[in-house]
């Protein structure tokens, strides 16, 4: 087994994750998802996925392992969520709104992957590999 | 008070995800797949138990929300290419939904 990551990196993920989760919670307070199509959570996941794919373009991030994991797995990992997306789809299915549930899951997936593809145009595949190897995408 | 418990929960969930990725993600991101499925199971379970208020903010919004991730999932799905990426994406989205339904049923 690989050795554990340095504790300061784990701490950076904890701090970044806490900030990201509070931001996500704030969005829900300002614009609650309600019982229909969960636009707020979709916007959070799209923005977070786009931003994560943009990070390899930033020199300062590629130079600092602490920034890489604090912002990637930390801030943006804590900001975005897949559990809420699953729970929202489950509730829609339980309400017999199968089409809304299916379109919510598909639109979220399609939009987030498209956002990643777009953001990756600002960095080279080499820069993206450096970021991946530094565990920016965990 | 609520933002504080959300922060506290995510300060536990996010590093756990990071460690799962550190040890289990390889050519295929098994760690990230696992955290997203397990986190969705737990949120379904909490929902069935009608957990709400600051307890839900701590365990649901904080721990489960911080533990699971859409950003890393989307980047990995893209980087794995059309074939493996589609398999990974389908396994995550459908696996997490099935786990959430199961968690709710068992809760």
gemmi code that builds the backbone of each chain (N, CA, C; Angstrom):
import gemmi

chains = {
    "A": [
        ("UNK", (0.836, -1.196, 0.000), (0.000, 0.000, 0.000), (0.871, 1.246, 0.000)),
        ("UNK", (0.445, 2.263, -0.760), (1.176, 3.544, -0.778), (1.167, 4.144, 0.628)),
        ("UNK", (2.228, 4.881, 0.946), (2.197, 5.582, 2.238), (1.085, 6.636, 2.258)),
        ("UNK", (0.626, 6.977, 3.447), (-0.419, 7.994, 3.584), (0.101, 9.332, 3.076)),
        ("UNK", (-0.769, 10.182, 2.537), (-0.325, 11.511, 2.117), (0.079, 12.332, 3.342)),
        ("UNK", (0.979, 13.339, 3.148), (1.375, 14.189, 4.275), (0.136, 14.792, 4.952)),
        ("UNK", (0.192, 14.904, 6.285), (-0.988, 15.358, 7.029), (-1.422, 16.747, 6.632)),
        ("UNK", (-0.447, 17.606, 6.205), (-0.829, 18.988, 5.857), (-1.694, 19.009, 4.590)),
        ("UNK", (-1.505, 17.998, 3.713), (-2.367, 17.923, 2.534), (-3.775, 17.500, 2.937)),
        ("UNK", (-3.864, 16.515, 3.845), (-5.171, 16.065, 4.335), (-5.884, 17.223, 5.036)),
        ("UNK", (-5.126, 18.017, 5.801), (-5.698, 19.177, 6.490), (-6.190, 20.217, 5.483)),
        ("UNK", (-5.425, 20.415, 4.398), (-5.833, 21.379, 3.364), (-7.142, 20.942, 2.712)),
        ("UNK", (-7.302, 19.623, 2.512), (-8.550, 19.107, 1.934), (-9.705, 19.345, 2.905)),
        ("UNK", (-9.452, 19.156, 4.207), (-10.497, 19.366, 5.214), (-10.953, 20.824, 5.236)),
        ("UNK", (-9.984, 21.740, 5.217), (-10.320, 23.175, 5.258), (-11.051, 23.583, 3.976)),
        ("UNK", (-10.484, 23.201, 2.822), (-11.123, 23.532, 1.543), (-12.513, 22.920, 1.443)),
        ("UNK", (-12.639, 21.670, 1.876), (-13.930, 20.975, 1.819), (-14.972, 21.658, 2.687)),
        ("UNK", (-14.554, 22.130, 3.856), (-15.479, 22.823, 4.760), (-15.998, 24.105, 4.114)),
        ("UNK", (-15.087, 24.865, 3.504), (-15.488, 26.120, 2.839), (-16.425, 25.824, 1.662)),
        ("UNK", (-16.053, 24.821, 0.850), (-16.879, 24.473, -0.312), (-18.284, 24.031, 0.092)),
        ("UNK", (-18.371, 23.236, 1.151), (-19.673, 22.732, 1.593), (-20.552, 23.866, 2.119)),
        ("UNK", (-19.943, 24.826, 2.822), (-20.715, 25.973, 3.321), (-21.214, 26.821, 2.142)),
        ("UNK", (-20.379, 26.967, 1.108), (-20.820, 27.691, -0.097), (-22.016, 26.978, -0.731)),
        ("UNK", (-21.924, 25.635, -0.831), (-23.031, 24.847, -1.397), (-24.294, 25.034, -0.564)),
        ("UNK", (-24.134, 24.989, 0.760), (-25.267, 25.181, 1.661), (-25.875, 26.578, 1.464)),
        ("UNK", (-25.018, 27.596, 1.279), (-25.492, 28.976, 1.093), (-26.337, 29.100, -0.172)),
        ("UNK", (-25.897, 28.437, -1.240), (-26.675, 28.473, -2.487), (-28.065, 27.901, -2.229)),
        ("UNK", (-28.130, 26.804, -1.478), (-29.417, 26.187, -1.150), (-30.298, 27.079, -0.290)),
        ("UNK", (-29.662, 27.916, 0.541), (-30.426, 28.849, 1.379), (-31.007, 29.982, 0.535)),
        ("UNK", (-30.198, 30.482, -0.407), (-30.611, 31.617, -1.244), (-31.622, 31.166, -2.305)),
        ("UNK", (-31.336, 30.000, -2.910), (-32.210, 29.495, -3.977), (-32.515, 28.017, -3.734)),
        ("UNK", (-33.472, 27.721, -2.855), (-33.791, 26.319, -2.547), (-34.256, 25.571, -3.800)),
        ("UNK", (-33.926, 24.278, -3.866), (-34.279, 23.492, -5.052), (-35.778, 23.233, -5.165)),
        ("UNK", (-36.482, 23.185, -4.037), (-37.919, 22.926, -4.093), (-38.217, 21.509, -4.535)),
        ("UNK", (-39.397, 21.294, -5.095), (-39.809, 19.928, -5.418), (-39.706, 19.630, -6.909)),
        ("UNK", (-39.324, 20.606, -7.724), (-39.225, 20.382, -9.166), (-37.831, 19.979, -9.594)),
        ("UNK", (-37.435, 20.376, -10.771), (-36.110, 20.105, -11.310), (-35.079, 20.847, -10.453)),
        ("UNK", (-34.093, 20.136, -9.890), (-33.154, 20.772, -8.957), (-32.087, 21.621, -9.663)),
        ("UNK", (-32.486, 22.824, -10.097), (-31.585, 23.691, -10.855), (-30.389, 24.162, -10.022)),
        ("UNK", (-30.623, 24.404, -8.729), (-29.541, 24.902, -7.873), (-28.392, 23.914, -7.781)),
        ("UNK", (-28.716, 22.637, -7.514), (-27.676, 21.605, -7.393), (-26.998, 21.383, -8.742)),
        ("UNK", (-27.779, 21.449, -9.822), (-27.192, 21.329, -11.166), (-26.176, 22.442, -11.396)),
        ("UNK", (-26.547, 23.679, -11.035), (-25.643, 24.823, -11.231), (-24.363, 24.652, -10.412)),
        ("UNK", (-24.499, 24.178, -9.172), (-23.341, 23.952, -8.299), (-22.398, 22.925, -8.930)),
        ("UNK", (-22.952, 21.811, -9.388), (-22.117, 20.745, -9.944), (-21.464, 21.165, -11.261)),
        ("UNK", (-22.202, 21.929, -12.066), (-21.642, 22.405, -13.334), (-20.502, 23.404, -13.085)),
        ("UNK", (-20.755, 24.368, -12.216), (-19.732, 25.371, -11.896), (-18.496, 24.709, -11.282)),
        ("UNK", (-18.718, 23.779, -10.363), (-17.606, 23.102, -9.691), (-16.798, 22.226, -10.634)),
        ("UNK", (-17.465, 21.535, -11.550), (-16.766, 20.667, -12.505), (-15.941, 21.505, -13.480)),
        ("UNK", (-16.536, 22.608, -13.954), (-15.832, 23.518, -14.862), (-14.595, 24.087, -14.174)),
        ("UNK", (-14.772, 24.530, -12.932), (-13.660, 25.147, -12.189), (-12.547, 24.135, -11.929)),
        ("UNK", (-12.895, 22.886, -11.600), (-11.865, 21.871, -11.347), (-11.026, 21.627, -12.600)),
        ("UNK", (-11.701, 21.575, -13.760), (-10.983, 21.328, -15.012), (-10.168, 22.545, -15.442)),
        ("UNK", (-10.463, 23.699, -14.860), (-9.733, 24.921, -15.184), (-8.446, 25.039, -14.354)),
        ("UNK", (-8.400, 24.391, -13.201), (-7.263, 24.547, -12.282), (-5.899, 24.220, -12.904)),
        ("UNK", (-5.774, 23.159, -13.756), (-4.450, 22.869, -14.334), (-3.905, 24.011, -15.183)),
        ("UNK", (-4.772, 24.947, -15.588), (-4.316, 26.083, -16.400), (-3.590, 27.121, -15.552)),
        ("UNK", (-3.720, 27.049, -14.231), (-3.133, 28.063, -13.359), (-1.745, 27.640, -12.881)),
        ("UNK", (-0.729, 28.439, -13.229), (0.659, 28.154, -12.843), (0.801, 27.999, -11.326)),
        ("UNK", (0.176, 28.911, -10.593), (0.303, 28.917, -9.131), (-0.203, 27.595, -8.542)),
        ("UNK", (-1.249, 27.045, -9.146), (-1.816, 25.782, -8.660), (-0.879, 24.620, -8.981)),
        ("UNK", (-0.357, 24.595, -10.205), (0.535, 23.492, -10.595), (1.833, 23.502, -9.800)),
        ("UNK", (2.235, 24.706, -9.340), (3.481, 24.804, -8.573), (3.314, 24.382, -7.117)),
        ("UNK", (2.082, 24.396, -6.601), (1.863, 24.129, -5.181), (0.942, 22.928, -4.971)),
        ("UNK", (1.488, 21.884, -4.346), (0.698, 20.694, -4.040), (-0.421, 21.044, -3.055)),
        ("UNK", (-0.097, 21.961, -2.124), (-1.067, 22.363, -1.109), (-2.285, 23.043, -1.761)),
        ("UNK", (-2.015, 23.925, -2.731), (-3.106, 24.602, -3.455), (-3.873, 23.599, -4.302)),
        ("UNK", (-3.127, 22.679, -4.940), (-3.759, 21.685, -5.805), (-4.814, 20.880, -5.050)),
        ("UNK", (-4.435, 20.342, -3.884), (-5.408, 19.508, -3.154), (-6.381, 20.350, -2.324)),
        ("UNK", (-5.946, 21.530, -1.885), (-6.851, 22.389, -1.120), (-8.003, 22.889, -1.981)),
        ("UNK", (-7.704, 23.183, -3.251), (-8.743, 23.700, -4.154), (-9.487, 22.589, -4.897)),
        ("UNK", (-8.780, 21.529, -5.324), (-9.418, 20.457, -6.095), (-10.271, 19.546, -5.221)),
        ("UNK", (-9.634, 18.563, -4.551), (-10.398, 17.665, -3.667), (-11.034, 18.422, -2.498)),
        ("UNK", (-10.446, 19.548, -2.100), (-10.987, 20.319, -0.988), (-12.159, 21.191, -1.406)),
        ("UNK", (-11.865, 22.423, -1.804), (-12.917, 23.408, -2.102), (-13.970, 22.889, -3.092)),
        ("UNK", (-13.506, 22.399, -4.253), (-14.472, 22.028, -5.298), (-15.104, 20.660, -5.036)),
        ("UNK", (-14.322, 19.758, -4.411), (-14.901, 18.468, -4.026), (-15.981, 18.648, -2.964)),
        ("UNK", (-15.751, 19.593, -2.031), (-16.741, 19.856, -0.987), (-17.924, 20.652, -1.509)),
        ("UNK", (-17.670, 21.501, -2.511), (-18.736, 22.314, -3.111), (-19.706, 21.431, -3.898)),
        ("UNK", (-19.164, 20.560, -4.764), (-20.035, 19.705, -5.570), (-20.477, 18.485, -4.764)),
        ("UNK", (-21.523, 17.826, -5.230), (-22.071, 16.685, -4.501), (-22.733, 15.711, -5.456)),
        ("UNK", (-22.539, 14.438, -5.201), (-23.247, 13.435, -5.986), (-24.338, 12.783, -5.138)),
        ("UNK", (-24.186, 12.836, -3.809), (-25.198, 12.242, -2.942), (-26.523, 13.008, -3.041)),
        ("UNK", (-26.449, 14.351, -3.043), (-27.680, 15.142, -3.146), (-28.356, 14.884, -4.498)),
        ("UNK", (-27.554, 14.770, -5.554), (-28.102, 14.502, -6.881), (-28.853, 13.164, -6.895)),
        ("UNK", (-28.251, 12.132, -6.283), (-28.901, 10.818, -6.228), (-30.185, 10.883, -5.415)),
        ("UNK", (-30.130, 11.572, -4.275), (-31.300, 11.674, -3.397), (-32.437, 12.437, -4.091)),
        ("UNK", (-32.084, 13.507, -4.817), (-33.114, 14.264, -5.540), (-33.757, 13.401, -6.618)),
        ("UNK", (-32.945, 12.619, -7.330), (-33.481, 11.727, -8.367), (-34.358, 10.648, -7.722)),
        ("UNK", (-33.938, 10.147, -6.553), (-34.727, 9.126, -5.848), (-36.108, 9.673, -5.473)),
        ("UNK", (-36.146, 10.911, -4.967), (-37.421, 11.522, -4.575), (-38.313, 11.710, -5.804)),
        ("UNK", (-37.726, 12.167, -6.914), (-38.507, 12.354, -8.148), (-39.085, 11.013, -8.619)),
        ("UNK", (-38.277, 9.939, -8.532), (-38.749, 8.609, -8.928), (-39.884, 8.137, -8.013)),
        ("UNK", (-39.731, 8.398, -6.702), (-40.750, 7.995, -5.734), (-42.062, 8.736, -5.994)),
        ("UNK", (-41.966, 9.944, -6.602), (-43.162, 10.722, -6.939), (-43.696, 10.376, -8.332)),
        ("UNK", (-43.146, 9.302, -8.922), (-43.542, 8.866, -10.269), (-43.184, 9.877, -11.351)),
        ("UNK", (-42.221, 10.740, -11.073), (-41.789, 11.698, -12.099), (-40.517, 11.147, -12.737)),
        ("UNK", (-40.694, 10.042, -13.434), (-39.575, 9.284, -13.998), (-38.815, 10.108, -15.042)),
        ("UNK", (-39.572, 10.808, -15.884), (-38.943, 11.581, -16.954), (-38.110, 12.740, -16.402)),
        ("UNK", (-38.622, 13.393, -15.372), (-37.874, 14.503, -14.747), (-36.602, 13.955, -14.098)),
        ("UNK", (-36.732, 12.802, -13.397), (-35.569, 12.193, -12.738), (-34.507, 11.826, -13.764)),
        ("UNK", (-34.924, 11.159, -14.843), (-33.972, 10.719, -15.867), (-33.325, 11.913, -16.551)),
        ("UNK", (-34.132, 12.938, -16.862), (-33.546, 14.098, -17.544), (-32.620, 14.853, -16.602)),
        ("UNK", (-32.952, 14.904, -15.313), (-32.064, 15.575, -14.344), (-30.692, 14.896, -14.306)),
        ("UNK", (-30.676, 13.562, -14.202), (-29.397, 12.838, -14.141), (-28.608, 12.995, -15.435)),
        ("UNK", (-29.306, 12.897, -16.573), (-28.627, 12.988, -17.867), (-28.124, 14.398, -18.167)),
        ("UNK", (-28.952, 15.402, -17.867), (-28.547, 16.789, -18.123), (-27.355, 17.155, -17.237)),
        ("UNK", (-27.390, 16.724, -15.952), (-26.272, 17.013, -15.054), (-24.990, 16.388, -15.590)),
        ("UNK", (-25.051, 15.105, -15.932), (-23.867, 14.407, -16.450), (-23.351, 15.070, -17.728)),
        ("UNK", (-24.248, 15.294, -18.681), (-23.851, 15.877, -19.969), (-23.267, 17.272, -19.805)),
        ("UNK", (-23.920, 18.098, -18.993), (-23.464, 19.477, -18.805), (-22.106, 19.505, -18.105)),
        ("UNK", (-21.939, 18.679, -17.079), (-20.679, 18.704, -16.319), (-19.510, 18.193, -17.155)),
        ("UNK", (-19.716, 17.127, -17.915), (-18.632, 16.606, -18.764), (-18.317, 17.608, -19.881)),
        ("UNK", (-19.346, 18.247, -20.426), (-19.123, 19.266, -21.455), (-18.361, 20.455, -20.859)),
        ("UNK", (-18.697, 20.821, -19.627), (-17.997, 21.903, -18.932), (-16.530, 21.575, -18.742)),
        ("UNK", (-16.240, 20.315, -18.408), (-14.858, 19.857, -18.243), (-14.111, 19.945, -19.577)),
        ("UNK", (-14.755, 19.462, -20.636), (-14.122, 19.475, -21.961), (-13.786, 20.911, -22.378)),
        ("UNK", (-14.691, 21.834, -22.091), (-14.476, 23.244, -22.437), (-13.315, 23.821, -21.619)),
        ("UNK", (-13.330, 23.584, -20.309), (-12.305, 24.155, -19.426), (-10.914, 23.599, -19.745)),
        ("UNK", (-10.863, 22.341, -20.198), (-9.572, 21.727, -20.512), (-8.889, 22.381, -21.712)),
        ("UNK", (-9.631, 23.185, -22.481), (-9.022, 23.865, -23.635), (-8.033, 24.932, -23.203)),
        ("UNK", (-8.102, 25.341, -21.917), (-7.183, 26.379, -21.433), (-5.886, 25.797, -20.900)),
        ("UNK", (-5.760, 24.468, -20.876), (-4.500, 23.887, -20.401), (-4.089, 22.753, -21.333)),
        ("UNK", (-2.780, 22.428, -21.304), (-2.270, 21.354, -22.156), (-2.513, 20.009, -21.494)),
        ("UNK", (-2.554, 18.920, -22.294), (-2.664, 17.580, -21.692), (-1.550, 17.325, -20.690)),
        ("UNK", (-0.344, 17.885, -20.935), (0.777, 17.704, -20.006), (0.453, 18.352, -18.659)),
        ("UNK", (-0.084, 19.574, -18.698), (-0.449, 20.273, -17.457), (-1.550, 19.501, -16.721)),
        ("UNK", (-2.469, 18.929, -17.483), (-3.555, 18.156, -16.864), (-3.015, 16.890, -16.203)),
        ("UNK", (-1.969, 16.297, -16.805), (-1.363, 15.096, -16.202), (-0.632, 15.447, -14.907)),
        ("UNK", (0.036, 16.596, -14.907), (0.720, 17.056, -13.689), (-0.300, 17.221, -12.556)),
        ("UNK", (-1.423, 17.845, -12.880), (-2.478, 18.096, -11.893), (-3.074, 16.784, -11.384)),
        ("UNK", (-3.297, 15.854, -12.306), (-3.847, 14.530, -11.938), (-2.873, 13.766, -11.048)),
        ("UNK", (-1.582, 13.815, -11.415), (-0.562, 13.103, -10.638), (-0.395, 13.700, -9.237)),
        ("UNK", (-0.693, 14.999, -9.105), (-0.602, 15.654, -7.791), (-1.880, 15.422, -6.986)),
        ("UNK", (-2.765, 14.535, -7.477), (-4.023, 14.177, -6.832), (-4.979, 15.357, -6.720)),
        ("UNK", (-4.980, 16.183, -7.786), (-5.911, 17.297, -7.826), (-7.327, 16.850, -8.124)),
        ("UNK", (-7.462, 15.648, -8.711), (-8.792, 15.178, -9.126), (-9.345, 14.088, -8.216)),
        ("UNK", (-9.042, 14.140, -6.924), (-9.562, 13.060, -6.058), (-10.858, 13.441, -5.372)),
    ],
    "B": [
        ("UNK", (-25.222, 28.824, 13.406), (-24.923, 27.469, 13.893), (-24.893, 26.468, 12.739)),
        ("UNK", (-25.895, 26.545, 11.854), (-25.970, 25.567, 10.764), (-24.726, 25.561, 9.863)),
        ("UNK", (-24.233, 26.739, 9.407), (-23.025, 26.704, 8.562), (-21.848, 26.035, 9.262)),
        ("UNK", (-21.783, 26.203, 10.576), (-20.683, 25.621, 11.338), (-20.736, 24.090, 11.323)),
        ("UNK", (-21.934, 23.527, 11.477), (-22.027, 22.062, 11.482), (-21.832, 21.504, 10.076)),
        ("UNK", (-22.255, 22.270, 9.043), (-21.994, 21.848, 7.654), (-20.480, 21.781, 7.430)),
        ("UNK", (-19.778, 22.818, 7.887), (-18.318, 22.871, 7.747), (-17.653, 21.713, 8.484)),
        ("UNK", (-18.142, 21.449, 9.678), (-17.582, 20.376, 10.498), (-17.758, 19.016, 9.800)),
        ("UNK", (-18.955, 18.763, 9.280), (-19.227, 17.500, 8.592), (-18.359, 17.325, 7.363)),
        ("UNK", (-18.226, 18.405, 6.572), (-17.426, 18.329, 5.345), (-15.945, 18.202, 5.662)),
        ("UNK", (-15.516, 18.756, 6.814), (-14.109, 18.642, 7.216), (-13.758, 17.195, 7.544)),
        ("UNK", (-14.780, 16.356, 7.758), (-14.579, 14.918, 7.955), (-14.747, 14.185, 6.617)),
        ("UNK", (-15.830, 14.514, 5.897), (-16.146, 13.804, 4.654), (-15.122, 14.010, 3.547)),
        ("UNK", (-14.678, 15.244, 3.345), (-13.766, 15.535, 2.229), (-12.405, 14.823, 2.372)),
        ("UNK", (-11.764, 14.877, 3.543), (-10.489, 14.140, 3.681), (-10.662, 12.627, 3.543)),
        ("UNK", (-11.810, 12.089, 3.977), (-12.042, 10.647, 3.807), (-12.093, 10.296, 2.323)),
        ("UNK", (-12.739, 11.152, 1.532), (-12.776, 10.943, 0.080), (-11.369, 11.022, -0.508)),
        ("UNK", (-10.600, 12.002, -0.060), (-9.228, 12.186, -0.554), (-8.396, 10.929, -0.273)),
        ("UNK", (-8.543, 10.361, 0.926), (-7.786, 9.154, 1.279), (-8.260, 7.953, 0.472)),
        ("UNK", (-9.572, 7.846, 0.256), (-10.101, 6.743, -0.558), (-9.535, 6.834, -1.974)),
        ("UNK", (-9.488, 8.052, -2.521), (-8.921, 8.253, -3.851), (-7.435, 7.939, -3.875)),
        ("UNK", (-6.741, 8.355, -2.834), (-5.292, 8.144, -2.728), (-4.957, 6.654, -2.782)),
        ("UNK", (-5.750, 5.849, -2.077), (-5.425, 4.428, -1.994), (-6.145, 3.549, -3.014)),
        ("UNK", (-7.290, 3.979, -3.506), (-8.076, 3.068, -4.359), (-8.182, 3.497, -5.822)),
        ("UNK", (-7.903, 4.779, -6.134), (-7.983, 5.193, -7.536), (-6.716, 4.756, -8.259)),
        ("UNK", (-6.889, 4.050, -9.362), (-5.755, 3.676, -10.186), (-6.090, 4.017, -11.622)),
        ("UNK", (-5.820, 3.101, -12.530), (-6.189, 3.318, -13.925), (-7.702, 3.530, -14.014)),
        ("UNK", (-8.434, 2.788, -13.183), (-9.884, 3.003, -13.051), (-10.144, 3.604, -11.662)),
        ("UNK", (-10.984, 4.665, -11.588), (-11.165, 5.371, -10.309), (-12.123, 4.640, -9.348)),
        ("UNK", (-11.690, 3.487, -8.837), (-12.541, 2.698, -7.935), (-12.858, 3.454, -6.649)),
        ("UNK", (-11.878, 4.223, -6.154), (-12.079, 4.960, -4.902), (-13.173, 6.005, -5.028)),
        ("UNK", (-13.105, 6.798, -6.108), (-14.098, 7.854, -6.306), (-15.476, 7.248, -6.584)),
        ("UNK", (-15.491, 6.129, -7.302), (-16.761, 5.424, -7.530), (-17.354, 4.966, -6.195)),
        ("UNK", (-16.500, 4.376, -5.362), (-16.950, 3.855, -4.067), (-17.502, 4.968, -3.162)),
        ("UNK", (-16.800, 6.096, -3.048), (-17.281, 7.154, -2.152), (-18.624, 7.709, -2.637)),
        ("UNK", (-18.780, 7.836, -3.948), (-20.034, 8.375, -4.455), (-21.200, 7.424, -4.213)),
        ("UNK", (-20.952, 6.115, -4.319), (-22.009, 5.127, -4.073), (-22.330, 5.048, -2.572)),
        ("UNK", (-21.287, 4.974, -1.740), (-21.491, 4.862, -0.286), (-22.157, 6.134, 0.271)),
        ("UNK", (-21.700, 7.301, -0.189), (-22.284, 8.566, 0.280), (-23.750, 8.688, -0.093)),
        ("UNK", (-24.113, 8.202, -1.281), (-25.507, 8.257, -1.718), (-26.363, 7.285, -0.907)),
        ("UNK", (-25.795, 6.113, -0.577), (-26.487, 5.136, 0.280), (-26.800, 5.777, 1.635)),
        ("UNK", (-25.798, 6.425, 2.220), (-25.973, 7.035, 3.548), (-27.013, 8.155, 3.522)),
        ("UNK", (-27.003, 8.969, 2.456), (-27.974, 10.066, 2.389), (-29.398, 9.513, 2.252)),
        ("UNK", (-29.579, 8.421, 1.490), (-30.887, 7.777, 1.385), (-31.357, 7.264, 2.738)),
        ("UNK", (-30.415, 6.693, 3.481), (-30.700, 6.164, 4.826), (-31.132, 7.291, 5.768)),
        ("UNK", (-30.405, 8.403, 5.746), (-30.734, 9.551, 6.601), (-32.105, 10.108, 6.250)),
        ("UNK", (-32.386, 10.134, 4.946), (-33.658, 10.677, 4.479), (-34.821, 9.808, 4.965)),
        ("UNK", (-34.634, 8.477, 4.945), (-35.685, 7.559, 5.393), (-35.955, 7.722, 6.889)),
        ("UNK", (-34.920, 8.054, 7.631), (-35.071, 8.235, 9.087), (-35.609, 9.618, 9.436)),
        ("UNK", (-35.982, 10.384, 8.382), (-36.508, 11.742, 8.573), (-35.587, 12.605, 9.422)),
        ("UNK", (-34.283, 12.415, 9.232), (-33.302, 13.265, 9.911), (-33.431, 14.677, 9.331)),
        ("UNK", (-33.468, 15.686, 10.176), (-33.551, 17.055, 9.649), (-32.809, 18.033, 10.563)),
        ("UNK", (-32.970, 19.312, 10.315), (-32.323, 20.339, 11.133), (-30.815, 20.254, 11.092)),
        ("UNK", (-30.189, 20.539, 12.229), (-28.735, 20.587, 12.269), (-28.089, 19.200, 12.167)),
        ("UNK", (-28.838, 18.144, 12.533), (-28.286, 16.787, 12.386), (-28.152, 16.458, 10.895)),
        ("UNK", (-29.174, 16.822, 10.086), (-29.098, 16.612, 8.641), (-28.016, 17.502, 8.037)),
        ("UNK", (-27.904, 18.734, 8.539), (-26.862, 19.646, 8.043), (-25.477, 19.053, 8.288)),
        ("UNK", (-25.304, 18.437, 9.453), (-24.009, 17.837, 9.806), (-23.733, 16.583, 8.972)),
        ("UNK", (-24.671, 15.619, 9.022), (-24.437, 14.314, 8.392), (-24.752, 14.296, 6.902)),
        ("UNK", (-25.824, 14.977, 6.495), (-26.239, 14.957, 5.084), (-25.464, 15.969, 4.258)),
        ("UNK", (-25.734, 17.266, 4.519), (-25.091, 18.344, 3.752), (-23.574, 18.338, 3.969)),
        ("UNK", (-23.153, 18.109, 5.202), (-21.727, 18.145, 5.517), (-20.989, 16.872, 5.160)),
        ("UNK", (-21.242, 15.788, 5.917), (-20.468, 14.551, 5.725), (-20.709, 13.934, 4.339)),
        ("UNK", (-21.990, 13.640, 4.015), (-22.266, 12.989, 2.716), (-21.922, 13.911, 1.542)),
        ("UNK", (-22.280, 15.204, 1.671), (-21.995, 16.149, 0.601), (-20.501, 16.358, 0.402)),
        ("UNK", (-19.752, 16.404, 1.500), (-18.306, 16.584, 1.408), (-17.596, 15.312, 0.969)),
        ("UNK", (-18.156, 14.172, 1.350), (-17.585, 12.868, 0.993), (-17.746, 12.595, -0.501)),
        ("UNK", (-18.936, 12.848, -1.035), (-19.164, 12.617, -2.470), (-18.725, 13.835, -3.273)),
        ("UNK", (-18.526, 13.633, -4.551), (-18.056, 14.713, -5.420), (-18.575, 14.528, -6.838)),
        ("UNK", (-19.005, 15.635, -7.425), (-19.362, 15.566, -8.842), (-18.206, 16.075, -9.709)),
        ("UNK", (-17.437, 17.025, -9.190), (-16.363, 17.633, -9.992), (-15.289, 16.604, -10.372)),
        ("UNK", (-14.799, 15.845, -9.373), (-13.774, 14.841, -9.668), (-14.357, 13.750, -10.575)),
        ("UNK", (-15.625, 13.403, -10.317), (-16.298, 12.398, -11.141), (-16.362, 12.847, -12.609)),
        ("UNK", (-16.760, 14.101, -12.848), (-16.903, 14.592, -14.225), (-15.547, 14.655, -14.931)),
        ("UNK", (-14.503, 15.114, -14.212), (-13.174, 15.199, -14.820), (-12.664, 13.803, -15.165)),
        ("UNK", (-12.828, 12.856, -14.249), (-12.344, 11.501, -14.505), (-13.128, 10.838, -15.644)),
        ("UNK", (-14.440, 11.054, -15.674), (-15.262, 10.483, -16.757), (-14.766, 11.009, -18.104)),
        ("UNK", (-14.407, 12.294, -18.137), (-13.918, 12.892, -19.375), (-12.532, 12.346, -19.740)),
        ("UNK", (-11.641, 12.280, -18.742), (-10.259, 11.871, -19.008), (-10.134, 10.401, -19.387)),
        ("UNK", (-11.105, 9.565, -18.970), (-11.030, 8.131, -19.279), (-11.373, 7.833, -20.735)),
        ("UNK", (-11.861, 8.842, -21.471), (-12.190, 8.634, -22.873), (-13.576, 8.043, -23.042)),
        ("UNK", (-14.014, 7.964, -24.301), (-15.407, 7.612, -24.591), (-15.816, 6.267, -23.990)),
        ("UNK", (-14.995, 5.241, -24.211), (-15.411, 3.890, -23.851), (-15.394, 3.643, -22.331)),
        ("UNK", (-14.229, 3.760, -21.714), (-14.121, 3.543, -20.270), (-14.864, 4.635, -19.503)),
        ("UNK", (-14.815, 5.860, -20.042), (-15.494, 6.979, -19.395), (-16.994, 6.761, -19.301)),
        ("UNK", (-17.585, 6.213, -20.363), (-19.029, 5.935, -20.349), (-19.370, 4.858, -19.335)),
        ("UNK", (-18.521, 3.823, -19.281), (-18.741, 2.757, -18.304), (-18.668, 3.308, -16.884)),
        ("UNK", (-17.636, 4.120, -16.645), (-17.446, 4.727, -15.324), (-18.633, 5.632, -14.971)),
        ("UNK", (-19.062, 6.455, -15.932), (-20.165, 7.393, -15.684), (-21.460, 6.636, -15.381)),
        ("UNK", (-21.747, 5.603, -16.178), (-22.981, 4.831, -15.965), (-22.924, 4.111, -14.621)),
        ("UNK", (-21.769, 3.516, -14.297), (-21.633, 2.795, -13.027), (-21.834, 3.746, -11.846)),
        ("UNK", (-21.300, 4.968, -11.961), (-21.423, 5.933, -10.861), (-22.868, 6.417, -10.712)),
        ("UNK", (-23.444, 6.925, -11.807), (-24.781, 7.535, -11.716), (-25.824, 6.480, -11.323)),
        ("UNK", (-25.798, 5.318, -11.994), (-26.800, 4.281, -11.699), (-26.504, 3.588, -10.375)),
        ("UNK", (-25.227, 3.333, -10.093), (-24.844, 2.704, -8.828), (-25.218, 3.576, -7.636)),
        ("UNK", (-24.971, 4.886, -7.752), (-25.288, 5.811, -6.662), (-26.801, 5.921, -6.467)),
        ("UNK", (-27.543, 5.951, -7.561), (-29.007, 6.026, -7.453), (-29.559, 4.753, -6.800)),
        ("UNK", (-29.063, 3.597, -7.258), (-29.518, 2.317, -6.684), (-29.156, 2.240, -5.198)),
        ("UNK", (-27.974, 2.717, -4.845), (-27.547, 2.701, -3.442), (-28.426, 3.618, -2.602)),
        ("UNK", (-28.794, 4.763, -3.162), (-29.644, 5.713, -2.452), (-31.038, 5.105, -2.212)),
        ("UNK", (-31.573, 4.446, -3.231), (-32.882, 3.774, -3.106), (-32.789, 2.680, -2.051)),
        ("UNK", (-31.701, 1.920, -2.082), (-31.500, 0.838, -1.101), (-31.374, 1.406, 0.316)),
        ("UNK", (-30.604, 2.465, 0.453), (-30.441, 3.102, 1.760), (-31.776, 3.580, 2.314)),
        ("UNK", (-32.589, 4.150, 1.434), (-33.908, 4.638, 1.856), (-34.790, 3.471, 2.283)),
        ("UNK", (-34.721, 2.356, 1.536), (-35.532, 1.180, 1.848), (-35.115, 0.551, 3.179)),
        ("UNK", (-33.816, 0.581, 3.465), (-33.317, -0.035, 4.700), (-33.429, 0.905, 5.905)),
        ("UNK", (-33.635, 2.184, 5.634), (-33.606, 3.191, 6.696), (-34.852, 3.220, 7.569)),
    ],
}
model = gemmi.Model(1)
for chain_id, residues in chains.items():
    chain = gemmi.Chain(chain_id)
    for i, (resn, *xyz) in enumerate(residues, 1):
        res = gemmi.Residue()
        res.name, res.seqid = resn, gemmi.SeqId(i, " ")
        for name, pos in zip(("N", "CA", "C"), xyz):
            atom = gemmi.Atom()
            atom.name, atom.element = name, gemmi.Element(name[0])
            atom.pos, atom.b_iso = gemmi.Position(*pos), 0.0
            res.add_atom(atom)
        chain.add_residue(res)
    model.add_chain(chain)
structure = gemmi.Structure()
structure.add_model(model)
structure.setup_entities()
